Amino acid sequence: GFFVGWGYTYRPTGAGFALGGGFRHDLFERRARVVFEAGQSLRNYNMVRGDFSLPRLARGRVEAGVEGIYRHQPQDDYFGPGPDSLNENRVDYLYKDAEFNGRAIVTLRPWFNVGTRIGRVSPDVGSGTDSKIPSIEQVFDDAAAPGLNEQPAFVYGEGFAEIDYRDEPGHTRAGGHYLVTLRKYSDRDLDQYGFRA
């Protein structure tokens, strides 16, 4: 049913105090699930997402799903490229995107999952709204902030492995959570800005 809470899914560090809520519902005798969620922070960060999943395939060992997300982040920080960037070059920028992805996750043990995601993301970078620091275009050009003037859409593929033996994921008192992810982004518009993460 309906839910509310502090924060929201995909809330970035720096978004400030936020509230989120939405609606989740199981379908077809709990063989499928839909989730609709939205969140808003006091710094005007917001997110809207919808998710459809089949979480109990192969006797509960396989999950498949699709997700759509819209993000609006008006005060993200940038310090320049690479490890030699300087604190005094701090600027902010607006980041918006629309992302769609599909996933498949296999549970090999109750505490061990492996999986893959394939998706498309369309970023849009603009002027930041933090009045305390300059906006990105006042300090950096496209050479120092690649993709500033033109933002292509990316298609990505990801593989991951996750170990999670926390006693209670929402309020952990014991255990551990480890995640290894490899993701490759391909620039589908300009063929210049592909990268691995």
Z-matrix of the N, CA and C atoms (Angstrom, degrees):
N
C 1 1.438
C 2 1.522 1 111.40
N 3 1.323 2 115.70 1 -153.61
C 4 1.456 3 121.34 2 -177.51
C 5 1.525 4 110.55 3 -75.86
N 6 1.345 5 115.51 4 149.21
C 7 1.458 6 120.03 5 178.05
C 8 1.530 7 109.42 6 -145.86
N 9 1.343 8 115.83 7 153.05
C 10 1.467 9 123.20 8 173.25
C 11 1.517 10 107.28 9 -136.28
N 12 1.327 11 116.56 10 158.86
C 13 1.462 12 119.07 11 178.91
C 14 1.507 13 111.99 12 -172.06
N 15 1.351 14 115.19 13 172.40
C 16 1.456 15 121.45 14 173.66
C 17 1.529 16 107.93 15 -73.92
N 18 1.313 17 117.09 16 136.08
C 19 1.450 18 120.37 17 177.86
C 20 1.518 19 111.82 18 72.00
N 21 1.332 20 115.09 19 -168.96
C 22 1.458 21 121.35 20 179.07
C 23 1.519 22 109.01 21 -161.93
N 24 1.305 23 117.29 22 165.09
C 25 1.461 24 122.88 23 179.49
C 26 1.525 25 109.64 24 -59.99
N 27 1.326 26 116.48 25 136.63
C 28 1.475 27 124.01 26 178.19
C 29 1.529 28 113.23 27 68.71
N 30 1.319 29 118.79 28 16.28
C 31 1.472 30 119.74 29 176.51
C 32 1.524 31 108.95 30 -66.55
N 33 1.346 32 118.46 31 122.85
C 34 1.461 33 119.80 32 -177.75
C 35 1.518 34 112.24 33 -80.27
N 36 1.321 35 116.38 34 157.94
C 37 1.457 36 121.48 35 171.22
C 38 1.519 37 108.76 36 -59.58
N 39 1.315 38 117.67 37 135.21
C 40 1.457 39 121.08 38 -179.24
C 41 1.512 40 114.30 39 97.11
N 42 1.327 41 117.12 40 -5.14
C 43 1.463 42 119.50 41 -179.80
C 44 1.525 43 112.19 42 -72.03
N 45 1.345 44 117.27 43 -20.25
C 46 1.451 45 120.71 44 -178.72
C 47 1.522 46 112.04 45 83.32
N 48 1.313 47 115.31 46 -172.11
C 49 1.461 48 121.67 47 -179.09
C 50 1.523 49 110.01 48 -60.20
N 51 1.318 50 116.43 49 132.16
C 52 1.464 51 120.31 50 -175.60
C 53 1.522 52 110.59 51 -144.58
N 54 1.313 53 114.62 52 153.83
C 55 1.460 54 123.09 53 173.41
C 56 1.524 55 108.44 54 -123.49
N 57 1.307 56 114.92 55 149.53
C 58 1.452 57 120.22 56 177.45
C 59 1.509 58 110.64 57 -141.68
N 60 1.299 59 115.45 58 163.82
C 61 1.457 60 120.02 59 178.34
C 62 1.513 61 110.08 60 -171.34
N 63 1.304 62 114.99 61 173.67
C 64 1.450 63 118.55 62 -179.82
C 65 1.511 64 112.25 63 172.93
N 66 1.312 65 114.52 64 -154.11
C 67 1.456 66 122.09 65 -176.11
C 68 1.517 67 108.78 66 -143.26
N 69 1.329 68 116.38 67 132.05
C 70 1.473 69 121.10 68 174.24
C 71 1.526 70 108.53 69 -129.32
N 72 1.335 71 115.07 70 145.24
C 73 1.458 72 118.32 71 -176.08
C 74 1.522 73 109.09 72 -153.15
N 75 1.322 74 115.98 73 134.59
C 76 1.457 75 121.46 74 175.27
C 77 1.523 76 109.95 75 -87.02
N 78 1.333 77 115.44 76 144.90
C 79 1.460 78 122.35 77 -178.16
C 80 1.516 79 109.96 78 -126.23
N 81 1.328 80 116.67 79 160.79
C 82 1.459 81 123.01 80 172.37
C 83 1.535 82 111.60 81 52.17
N 84 1.335 83 114.69 82 54.60
C 85 1.468 84 121.72 83 178.69
C 86 1.531 85 111.25 84 55.76
N 87 1.334 86 115.33 85 45.10
C 88 1.467 87 124.79 86 176.11
C 89 1.524 88 113.48 87 67.95
N 90 1.324 89 117.07 88 18.57
C 91 1.468 90 119.24 89 175.85
C 92 1.521 91 112.02 90 -86.36
N 93 1.326 92 118.14 91 -12.95
C 94 1.458 93 122.90 92 177.97
C 95 1.523 94 109.13 93 -139.28
N 96 1.337 95 115.46 94 159.21
C 97 1.465 96 119.61 95 -178.82
C 98 1.526 97 109.15 96 -145.07
N 99 1.327 98 116.68 97 139.49
C 100 1.459 99 122.36 98 172.24
C 101 1.527 100 108.39 99 -118.14
N 102 1.343 101 115.30 100 143.18
C 103 1.461 102 121.77 101 177.32
C 104 1.521 103 108.06 102 -136.07
N 105 1.318 104 116.52 103 131.16
C 106 1.465 105 123.18 104 171.08
C 107 1.522 106 106.69 105 -121.95
N 108 1.338 107 116.64 106 130.19
C 109 1.461 108 120.30 107 -173.59
C 110 1.523 109 109.54 108 -143.18
N 111 1.342 110 116.17 109 147.65
C 112 1.459 111 122.40 110 173.24
C 113 1.520 112 108.18 111 -143.18
N 114 1.340 113 116.34 112 152.65
C 115 1.450 114 121.29 113 178.24
C 116 1.508 115 111.05 114 -146.49
N 117 1.331 116 115.86 115 154.12
C 118 1.463 117 122.05 116 -178.64
C 119 1.520 118 108.74 117 -145.74
N 120 1.349 119 116.79 118 137.17
C 121 1.467 120 120.69 119 176.20
C 122 1.523 121 109.68 120 -110.93
N 123 1.345 122 115.35 121 165.59
C 124 1.456 123 120.38 122 178.38
C 125 1.530 124 111.83 123 -68.61
N 126 1.330 125 117.93 124 -17.32
C 127 1.469 126 121.97 125 177.08
C 128 1.532 127 111.43 126 -93.51
N 129 1.317 128 116.95 127 16.01
C 130 1.462 129 124.46 128 176.12
C 131 1.525 130 113.36 129 68.87
N 132 1.321 131 117.60 130 23.57
C 133 1.463 132 121.07 131 166.88
C 134 1.522 133 107.40 132 -79.83
N 135 1.334 134 116.75 133 138.76
C 136 1.458 135 117.97 134 176.64
C 137 1.515 136 110.81 135 -149.54
N 138 1.318 137 114.92 136 163.29
C 139 1.452 138 122.90 137 -176.18
C 140 1.518 139 109.01 138 -152.03
N 141 1.338 140 115.50 139 142.66
C 142 1.461 141 122.80 140 172.73
C 143 1.520 142 106.95 141 -132.44
N 144 1.325 143 117.34 142 133.84
C 145 1.470 144 119.39 143 179.44
C 146 1.523 145 110.75 144 -144.60
N 147 1.328 146 114.03 145 153.18
C 148 1.452 147 121.98 146 171.50
C 149 1.518 148 108.83 147 -132.81
N 150 1.318 149 116.88 148 143.13
C 151 1.458 150 120.94 149 -176.24
C 152 1.530 151 109.27 150 -141.24
N 153 1.330 152 115.82 151 135.99
C 154 1.456 153 121.93 152 173.25
C 155 1.518 154 107.54 153 -125.85
N 156 1.328 155 116.97 154 128.50
C 157 1.464 156 119.55 155 -177.23
C 158 1.518 157 111.67 156 -138.29
N 159 1.320 158 114.07 157 155.43
C 160 1.463 159 123.98 158 169.51
C 161 1.518 160 105.52 159 -114.36
N 162 1.331 161 118.05 160 89.24
C 163 1.466 162 120.94 161 -167.90
C 164 1.525 163 115.75 162 -84.72
N 165 1.301 164 118.68 163 -4.92
C 166 1.473 165 119.32 164 -172.59
C 167 1.521 166 112.12 165 -129.00
N 168 1.309 167 117.21 166 39.67
C 169 1.466 168 119.88 167 175.96
C 170 1.519 169 109.92 168 -74.83
N 171 1.316 170 116.91 169 157.11
C 172 1.475 171 122.63 170 177.41
C 173 1.528 172 111.02 171 51.19
N 174 1.335 173 115.19 172 51.35
C 175 1.477 174 121.95 173 178.87
C 176 1.532 175 112.54 174 58.46
N 177 1.319 176 115.49 175 37.94
C 178 1.453 177 120.40 176 175.68
C 179 1.508 178 115.26 177 84.91
N 180 1.319 179 118.24 178 5.85
C 181 1.467 180 120.33 179 -177.27
C 182 1.524 181 113.06 180 -94.99
N 183 1.339 182 117.71 181 -11.58
C 184 1.461 183 121.14 182 -177.58
C 185 1.529 184 109.13 183 -130.64
N 186 1.318 185 115.13 184 137.10
C 187 1.464 186 121.93 185 172.81
C 188 1.518 187 108.64 186 -121.87
N 189 1.335 188 117.34 187 137.83
C 190 1.459 189 123.30 188 172.80
C 191 1.516 190 107.56 189 -129.21
N 192 1.329 191 116.20 190 145.09
C 193 1.452 192 118.16 191 -178.53
C 194 1.508 193 112.74 192 -164.91
N 195 1.334 194 114.89 193 166.79
C 196 1.457 195 123.04 194 174.54
C 197 1.521 196 108.06 195 -132.00
N 198 1.343 197 115.55 196 150.29
C 199 1.462 198 120.76 197 -174.69
C 200 1.521 199 109.20 198 -145.60
N 201 1.328 200 116.24 199 142.79
C 202 1.452 201 123.05 200 171.69
C 203 1.517 202 109.60 201 -125.46
N 204 1.340 203 117.02 202 136.30
C 205 1.464 204 121.70 203 -174.54
C 206 1.528 205 109.50 204 -137.10
N 207 1.329 206 116.27 205 138.45
C 208 1.465 207 122.02 206 167.28
C 209 1.517 208 107.63 207 -119.54
N 210 1.356 209 116.86 208 130.79
C 211 1.464 210 122.16 209 179.58
C 212 1.520 211 110.26 210 -124.71
N 213 1.329 212 116.34 211 142.64
C 214 1.466 213 123.55 212 176.25
C 215 1.530 214 106.10 213 -134.05
N 216 1.353 215 115.86 214 114.15
C 217 1.467 216 121.56 215 -174.64
C 218 1.535 217 107.83 216 -131.85
N 219 1.343 218 118.47 217 96.05
C 220 1.470 219 121.14 218 -167.78
C 221 1.520 220 115.92 219 -85.35
N 222 1.353 221 119.38 220 -5.29
C 223 1.460 222 120.01 221 -175.31
C 224 1.527 223 111.80 222 -137.50
N 225 1.326 224 118.21 223 43.55
C 226 1.458 225 120.73 224 176.32
C 227 1.527 226 109.77 225 -74.71
N 228 1.325 227 116.99 226 146.29
C 229 1.457 228 122.68 227 -176.07
C 230 1.519 229 111.93 228 -95.30
N 231 1.333 230 114.86 229 148.68
C 232 1.469 231 122.47 230 174.68
C 233 1.523 232 107.54 231 -141.24
N 234 1.337 233 117.24 232 137.51
C 235 1.457 234 122.32 233 -176.68
C 236 1.524 235 112.53 234 -118.28
N 237 1.319 236 117.46 235 -1.04
C 238 1.450 237 121.01 236 -175.33
C 239 1.518 238 110.08 237 114.84
N 240 1.335 239 116.80 238 168.77
C 241 1.468 240 120.06 239 -176.81
C 242 1.516 241 112.77 240 -80.59
N 243 1.313 242 116.05 241 145.88
C 244 1.463 243 121.99 242 168.71
C 245 1.520 244 115.20 243 78.62
N 246 1.343 245 115.43 244 177.03
C 247 1.472 246 121.03 245 -176.10
C 248 1.520 247 113.95 246 -73.31
N 249 1.333 248 118.74 247 -11.09
C 250 1.463 249 121.37 248 179.88
C 251 1.523 250 112.90 249 -93.71
N 252 1.330 251 118.16 250 11.29
C 253 1.459 252 121.05 251 179.03
C 254 1.527 253 110.03 252 -64.20
N 255 1.326 254 116.37 253 154.04
C 256 1.463 255 122.39 254 -171.90
C 257 1.530 256 111.32 255 -115.98
N 258 1.340 257 115.92 256 144.04
C 259 1.461 258 120.78 257 177.85
C 260 1.518 259 112.01 258 -59.66
N 261 1.335 260 117.28 259 -34.74
C 262 1.460 261 119.49 260 -177.74
C 263 1.532 262 112.74 261 -70.79
N 264 1.318 263 117.46 262 -10.79
C 265 1.464 264 120.90 263 176.15
C 266 1.529 265 112.63 264 -92.94
N 267 1.302 266 116.95 265 12.27
C 268 1.462 267 120.54 266 -176.65
C 269 1.531 268 111.57 267 -60.89
N 270 1.317 269 114.75 268 129.35
C 271 1.468 270 122.54 269 174.86
C 272 1.526 271 107.70 270 -135.37
N 273 1.307 272 116.30 271 173.55
C 274 1.463 273 118.65 272 174.35
C 275 1.520 274 109.56 273 -128.38
N 276 1.319 275 114.99 274 163.05
C 277 1.459 276 120.72 275 -179.09
C 278 1.520 277 109.63 276 -150.92
N 279 1.321 278 114.37 277 159.10
C 280 1.457 279 121.50 278 173.89
C 281 1.520 280 108.55 279 -89.39
N 282 1.332 281 116.11 280 129.42
C 283 1.458 282 120.62 281 175.13
C 284 1.525 283 108.31 282 -121.52
N 285 1.343 284 116.36 283 124.56
C 286 1.459 285 122.21 284 173.15
C 287 1.518 286 107.41 285 -127.50
N 288 1.317 287 116.03 286 149.02
C 289 1.460 288 118.52 287 172.60
C 290 1.521 289 111.09 288 -156.43
N 291 1.307 290 113.31 289 159.84
C 292 1.458 291 122.36 290 169.74
C 293 1.524 292 106.23 291 -122.64
N 294 1.334 293 116.54 292 126.00
C 295 1.460 294 120.89 293 -175.77
C 296 1.523 295 109.93 294 -128.65
N 297 1.324 296 114.80 295 140.41
C 298 1.461 297 121.67 296 173.85
C 299 1.520 298 107.41 297 -131.06
N 300 1.328 299 116.86 298 133.93
C 301 1.461 300 119.31 299 -179.72
C 302 1.519 301 111.20 300 -147.38
N 303 1.319 302 114.33 301 158.17
C 304 1.454 303 122.47 302 172.85
C 305 1.518 304 109.03 303 -123.10
N 306 1.329 305 116.98 304 151.53
C 307 1.464 306 120.08 305 -175.34
C 308 1.518 307 110.71 306 -140.81
N 309 1.323 308 114.56 307 155.70
C 310 1.462 309 122.39 308 170.27
C 311 1.521 310 106.88 309 -139.60
N 312 1.321 311 117.23 310 128.61
C 313 1.460 312 123.00 311 -176.03
C 314 1.521 313 108.46 312 -129.03
N 315 1.327 314 116.64 313 130.98
C 316 1.461 315 122.75 314 179.05
C 317 1.524 316 108.63 315 -113.78
N 318 1.319 317 117.14 316 127.36
C 319 1.461 318 122.74 317 176.79
C 320 1.521 319 108.47 318 -93.70
N 321 1.340 320 115.99 319 106.61
C 322 1.462 321 120.99 320 180.00
C 323 1.516 322 111.85 321 -83.04
N 324 1.315 323 116.29 322 -34.23
C 325 1.459 324 124.98 323 173.74
C 326 1.517 325 107.08 324 -139.95
N 327 1.321 326 119.12 325 161.37
C 328 1.471 327 118.70 326 179.49
C 329 1.532 328 113.14 327 -55.51
N 330 1.323 329 117.67 328 -23.60
C 331 1.460 330 122.40 329 -177.15
C 332 1.531 331 113.08 330 -111.13
N 333 1.355 332 118.73 331 5.51
C 334 1.460 333 121.72 332 -174.01
C 335 1.520 334 111.20 333 -135.44
N 336 1.341 335 116.22 334 117.47
C 337 1.463 336 122.76 335 178.80
C 338 1.520 337 110.25 336 -121.15
N 339 1.329 338 116.64 337 147.01
C 340 1.458 339 122.28 338 167.45
C 341 1.520 340 106.93 339 -128.97
N 342 1.339 341 115.72 340 154.12
C 343 1.452 342 116.76 341 -178.19
C 344 1.510 343 113.35 342 -170.33
N 345 1.318 344 114.52 343 -177.22
C 346 1.459 345 121.82 344 -179.92
C 347 1.520 346 109.28 345 -144.82
N 348 1.325 347 115.52 346 152.08
C 349 1.463 348 122.73 347 172.87
C 350 1.518 349 108.38 348 -133.36
N 351 1.312 350 115.45 349 144.53
C 352 1.456 351 122.57 350 172.95
C 353 1.519 352 106.39 351 -131.68
N 354 1.342 353 116.52 352 131.98
C 355 1.451 354 117.71 353 -175.54
C 356 1.511 355 113.55 354 -155.58
N 357 1.327 356 114.49 355 176.90
C 358 1.466 357 122.76 356 176.06
C 359 1.519 358 107.62 357 -134.41
N 360 1.337 359 116.32 358 133.79
C 361 1.458 360 121.38 359 179.07
C 362 1.523 361 108.74 360 -130.97
N 363 1.346 362 115.54 361 137.58
C 364 1.464 363 122.24 362 -179.01
C 365 1.523 364 108.77 363 -119.57
N 366 1.348 365 118.05 364 92.87
C 367 1.464 366 120.03 365 -177.80
C 368 1.522 367 112.58 366 -80.30
N 369 1.327 368 115.65 367 154.29
C 370 1.457 369 123.60 368 176.19
C 371 1.522 370 107.17 369 -138.83
N 372 1.339 371 117.27 370 115.93
C 373 1.465 372 122.85 371 -177.46
C 374 1.520 373 108.96 372 -107.79
N 375 1.337 374 116.19 373 133.13
C 376 1.459 375 120.88 374 -179.96
C 377 1.513 376 111.38 375 -143.66
N 378 1.319 377 116.20 376 -166.07
C 379 1.462 378 122.69 377 -177.28
C 380 1.524 379 110.73 378 -69.12
N 381 1.341 380 115.86 379 135.64
C 382 1.461 381 121.11 380 176.31
C 383 1.515 382 111.84 381 -74.81
N 384 1.328 383 116.01 382 163.54
C 385 1.466 384 121.27 383 -175.24
C 386 1.524 385 113.92 384 -115.10
N 387 1.340 386 118.37 385 5.93
C 388 1.466 387 121.31 386 179.36
C 389 1.529 388 108.77 387 -79.62
N 390 1.333 389 117.24 388 114.32
C 391 1.470 390 121.19 389 -176.23
C 392 1.522 391 112.91 390 -72.95
N 393 1.338 392 118.85 391 -10.82
C 394 1.463 393 121.43 392 -176.53
C 395 1.527 394 112.87 393 -84.53
N 396 1.319 395 118.07 394 -18.16
C 397 1.461 396 121.22 395 -178.78
C 398 1.528 397 109.19 396 -136.17
N 399 1.352 398 117.53 397 159.09
C 400 1.460 399 119.59 398 -179.23
C 401 1.522 400 112.09 399 -65.65
N 402 1.325 401 115.00 400 155.85
C 403 1.450 402 120.61 401 171.14
C 404 1.526 403 108.87 402 -80.73
N 405 1.311 404 117.14 403 155.40
C 406 1.462 405 122.49 404 -169.30
C 407 1.525 406 113.63 405 -56.45
N 408 1.327 407 118.25 406 -39.42
C 409 1.461 408 120.39 407 -175.50
C 410 1.530 409 112.71 408 -72.07
N 411 1.351 410 118.00 409 -12.38
C 412 1.456 411 121.49 410 177.79
C 413 1.527 412 112.42 411 -80.40
N 414 1.328 413 117.72 412 -16.94
C 415 1.464 414 121.67 413 -175.74
C 416 1.524 415 112.22 414 -120.57
N 417 1.325 416 117.37 415 -37.89
C 418 1.459 417 121.71 416 -173.32
C 419 1.524 418 111.07 417 -113.32
N 420 1.333 419 114.44 418 149.10
C 421 1.453 420 120.15 419 170.49
C 422 1.532 421 108.54 420 -110.36
N 423 1.329 422 116.06 421 -174.09
C 424 1.454 423 120.09 422 -175.63
C 425 1.529 424 112.38 423 -65.78
N 426 1.335 425 117.46 424 -26.95
C 427 1.461 426 120.11 425 178.74
C 428 1.522 427 111.43 426 -69.84
N 429 1.334 428 117.15 427 -37.17
C 430 1.466 429 121.26 428 -178.66
C 431 1.524 430 112.78 429 -90.65
N 432 1.311 431 116.98 430 -13.93
C 433 1.474 432 122.26 431 176.37
C 434 1.523 433 107.21 432 -137.55
N 435 1.337 434 116.91 433 75.92
C 436 1.473 435 120.11 434 -173.79
C 437 1.529 436 112.45 435 -54.08
N 438 1.334 437 114.70 436 132.85
C 439 1.451 438 120.06 437 -178.74
C 440 1.508 439 113.82 438 91.16
N 441 1.342 440 117.66 439 2.43
C 442 1.465 441 120.01 440 -178.38
C 443 1.522 442 111.87 441 -64.06
N 444 1.327 443 116.88 442 -43.36
C 445 1.466 444 120.27 443 -176.72
C 446 1.525 445 113.29 444 -81.89
N 447 1.326 446 116.75 445 -34.00
C 448 1.457 447 121.25 446 179.66
C 449 1.519 448 108.87 447 -131.31
N 450 1.309 449 116.89 448 125.18
C 451 1.459 450 120.67 449 179.83
C 452 1.524 451 109.73 450 -112.84
N 453 1.318 452 116.79 451 112.04
C 454 1.462 453 119.35 452 178.72
C 455 1.522 454 111.64 453 -80.14
N 456 1.296 455 116.26 454 165.10
C 457 1.464 456 121.67 455 167.80
C 458 1.523 457 108.22 456 -83.50
N 459 1.320 458 116.08 457 147.51
C 460 1.461 459 121.89 458 179.79
C 461 1.523 460 110.12 459 -119.76
N 462 1.320 461 115.49 460 142.76
C 463 1.457 462 122.73 461 165.53
C 464 1.520 463 106.72 462 -106.60
N 465 1.329 464 118.35 463 136.03
C 466 1.456 465 119.93 464 -178.39
C 467 1.519 466 111.36 465 -131.12
N 468 1.308 467 114.00 466 154.63
C 469 1.453 468 123.03 467 171.93
C 470 1.514 469 108.70 468 -128.78
N 471 1.316 470 116.68 469 141.98
C 472 1.462 471 121.53 470 -173.42
C 473 1.522 472 110.25 471 -138.99
N 474 1.321 473 115.66 472 143.20
C 475 1.451 474 122.23 473 167.79
C 476 1.518 475 108.78 474 -124.98
N 477 1.330 476 117.76 475 144.16
C 478 1.462 477 119.28 476 -178.58
C 479 1.523 478 110.93 477 -148.71
N 480 1.322 479 113.87 478 157.75
C 481 1.464 480 122.47 479 172.39
C 482 1.523 481 107.46 480 -133.71
N 483 1.332 482 116.33 481 138.02
C 484 1.459 483 121.28 482 -174.15
C 485 1.522 484 110.16 483 -134.54
N 486 1.329 485 115.54 484 130.52
C 487 1.464 486 122.51 485 171.60
C 488 1.522 487 107.44 486 -113.50
N 489 1.308 488 117.09 487 123.97
C 490 1.461 489 121.44 488 -176.61
C 491 1.522 490 109.39 489 -140.44
N 492 1.317 491 115.89 490 104.05
C 493 1.465 492 119.58 491 177.24
C 494 1.532 493 110.75 492 -122.85
N 495 1.358 494 115.83 493 35.11
C 496 1.465 495 120.11 494 173.72
C 497 1.526 496 110.26 495 -67.77
N 498 1.324 497 116.52 496 145.86
C 499 1.455 498 119.70 497 179.91
C 500 1.525 499 111.54 498 -70.09
N 501 1.343 500 117.59 499 -33.33
C 502 1.460 501 122.09 500 179.56
C 503 1.524 502 107.07 501 -153.36
N 504 1.335 503 119.14 502 101.06
C 505 1.465 504 121.06 503 -172.03
C 506 1.523 505 115.32 504 -53.34
N 507 1.319 506 118.81 505 -36.41
C 508 1.459 507 120.31 506 -178.96
C 509 1.517 508 114.64 507 -75.09
N 510 1.339 509 116.70 508 -27.67
C 511 1.468 510 122.10 509 -177.02
C 512 1.524 511 108.37 510 -142.29
N 513 1.327 512 116.44 511 68.02
C 514 1.462 513 121.58 512 -170.62
C 515 1.523 514 111.85 513 -71.02
N 516 1.339 515 115.30 514 132.71
C 517 1.460 516 122.45 515 173.57
C 518 1.525 517 111.57 516 -117.66
N 519 1.332 518 116.69 517 -16.66
C 520 1.462 519 120.77 518 -179.48
C 521 1.527 520 108.56 519 -157.65
N 522 1.330 521 115.15 520 157.68
C 523 1.454 522 120.16 521 177.17
C 524 1.518 523 112.15 522 107.03
N 525 1.318 524 116.76 523 -165.45
C 526 1.456 525 122.04 524 -178.63
C 527 1.510 526 111.28 525 -152.16
N 528 1.324 527 115.54 526 161.56
C 529 1.470 528 122.15 527 179.60
C 530 1.520 529 107.93 528 -142.48
N 531 1.339 530 117.42 529 118.03
C 532 1.459 531 123.03 530 -176.73
C 533 1.526 532 108.78 531 -130.21
N 534 1.337 533 115.35 532 135.09
C 535 1.454 534 120.96 533 -177.04
C 536 1.526 535 109.06 534 -137.10
N 537 1.324 536 116.80 535 128.27
C 538 1.457 537 122.94 536 174.45
C 539 1.532 538 107.52 537 -118.12
N 540 1.347 539 116.44 538 126.12
C 541 1.452 540 121.96 539 -176.32
C 542 1.518 541 109.97 540 -133.04
N 543 1.317 542 116.80 541 138.23
C 544 1.460 543 122.98 542 170.64
C 545 1.516 544 107.31 543 -125.49
N 546 1.339 545 116.16 544 122.91
C 547 1.459 546 121.09 545 -177.88
C 548 1.526 547 109.38 546 -130.45
N 549 1.318 548 117.45 547 137.48
C 550 1.461 549 123.27 548 176.72
C 551 1.518 550 109.39 549 -118.99
N 552 1.354 551 115.77 550 125.89
C 553 1.451 552 122.80 551 177.90
C 554 1.527 553 109.35 552 -102.07
N 555 1.322 554 117.74 553 133.17
C 556 1.458 555 123.06 554 176.87
C 557 1.523 556 109.05 555 -115.53
N 558 1.342 557 116.23 556 124.69
C 559 1.458 558 123.48 557 178.14
C 560 1.527 559 108.43 558 -74.37
N 561 1.325 560 117.40 559 112.54
C 562 1.462 561 121.67 560 -175.65
C 563 1.522 562 113.47 561 -93.05
N 564 1.338 563 118.51 562 -7.57
C 565 1.457 564 120.68 563 -177.23
C 566 1.527 565 112.80 564 -106.09
N 567 1.348 566 117.28 565 -48.61
C 568 1.460 567 121.63 566 -173.30
C 569 1.519 568 113.29 567 -108.43
N 570 1.334 569 117.33 568 -15.38
C 571 1.461 570 122.70 569 -178.49
C 572 1.526 571 112.09 570 55.27
N 573 1.364 572 116.21 571 40.90
C 574 1.469 573 121.02 572 -179.68
C 575 1.516 574 113.25 573 -127.41
N 576 1.315 575 118.12 574 -28.70
C 577 1.457 576 120.83 575 -165.36
C 578 1.527 577 114.97 576 -115.28
N 579 1.325 578 117.96 577 24.37
C 580 1.471 579 119.62 578 175.73
C 581 1.524 580 109.83 579 -64.36
N 582 1.327 581 116.78 580 150.01
C 583 1.471 582 120.64 581 -179.79
C 584 1.515 583 109.82 582 -160.88
N 585 1.330 584 114.94 583 169.18
C 586 1.471 585 122.31 584 175.34
C 587 1.518 586 109.14 585 -112.22
N 588 1.328 587 116.61 586 147.54
C 589 1.464 588 120.72 587 179.11
C 590 1.520 589 109.68 588 -134.12
